[in-house]
Amino acid sequence: LEGDTEMRLSDTYDLRAIDVLFLCSAHGESRKWMEANTVPAGVKVIDLAQDFRDESDGFVYGLPELNRDRIRTAQRVANPGCFATAIQLALLPLAAAGLLTGEVHVTAVTGSTGAGVKPSATTHFSWRSDNISVYKAFTHQHLSEIGRTLGAMQGGAAPEINFVPMRGDFTRGILASVYTACPLDGEAASKLYADFYATSAFTRVTERDVDLKQVVNTNKGLLHTAKYGGKLHVVSVIDNLLKGASGQAVQNMNLMFGLDEKEGLRLKARHFNPDRCYSWRTAVVYTTFWWQPTHAARAETACGLCRARRRKTSVAKLKAPKPSACRFRGNNLRPALSGRSKIRPLQPPAPGTRAVGCSCSAPSDNAPVL
């Protein structure tokens, strides 16, 4: 933030001088700190650890897509875990409709930043690079908060969730592949999800396949549903550092203080895919860096008077492809040079004529200029 703010990090603080407190310590440390310190009544607390996700000590579980109204009036909020956020976004609509009746199968891969700052044998770059591995299969700590949420929504026991987490060879993002039995057809399932998230500030349901590059560096959660026989498959993607952690914490703060939910979170993904353009104009803006609808042919010629070599350019304008026929793929946007016949090489001037740009003083001032 050098050059953007004069604020500096400090190890001293006055709790009476702040409005909101973010607890960002390791799991287990937040509860210790709360027990050892007295937080003034007017100070709101947002904990990013797992200590209060069971909603103990007056904390509200901070998943806005689930508890938006409760968060607005809360004094203390427990931010959800990153895997828990991605998986719950994939299952909330089914749970709300009472359709989680069978086992749920989840395979989810996360980037190296999900491991936190404490180094270990599996967090070193040399180990993570060009590698992928399974860890905490069926025992991950986020299963408990997922189970509490889904059980409460369905008014009974939570469905069995078979969760296999994986470490990926990248730094940021979570992709969760979730499937379970579902009686709805594909169209009805898609509508169920779209209706459930219609008022969500950051979670969207799309008919297109989703990938991590669409969400990294944003607070978005993107979902794609598809029906295969009796199984509903849901793919959920988030940025584990934003929607899975600090971004969601800011989103919760905005709700707690009555601010615009998107305040400070209008972020853009780092990657832009022309296959996902929604307009011809967008595609043209993207491609103008490397493609121009005008091609030129250069040819050297010589002045017919002094034989000095001059360079001229013949330009042929080629029509861009019609928007209706373009699928916004880079190769299709390159104009075919079938019209090369339009680009004619320049002919050398006839003897006694002056080439354009030549300043020779040959004795034929009335000579025609090419």
Salt bridges, closest charged atoms under 4 A:
GLU2 OE2 - ARG8 NH2 3.45
ASP14 OD1 - ARG16 NE 3.19
GLU29 OE2 - LYS32 NZ 3.59
GLU55 OE2 - ARG70 NH1 3.12
ASP57 OD2 - ARG31 NH1 3.21
GLU65 OE2 - LYS243 NZ 2.91
ASP69 OD1 - ARG72 NH1 3.01
GLU103 OE1 - HIS105 NE2 3.74
GLU145 OE2 - ARG53 NH1 2.98
ASP195 OD2 - LYS191 NZ 2.70
ASP209 OD1 - HIS224 NE2 3.45
ASP211 OD2 - ARG276 NH2 3.23
ASP239 OD2 - ARG172 NH2 2.63
ASP260 OD2 - ARG266 NH2 2.49
GLU261 OE1 - ARG68 NE 3.22
ASP275 OD2 - ARG329 NH1 3.07
GLU300 OE1 - ARG309 NH2 3.00
GLU300 OE2 - ARG311 NH1 3.14
ASP365 OD1 - ARG354 NH2 3.70
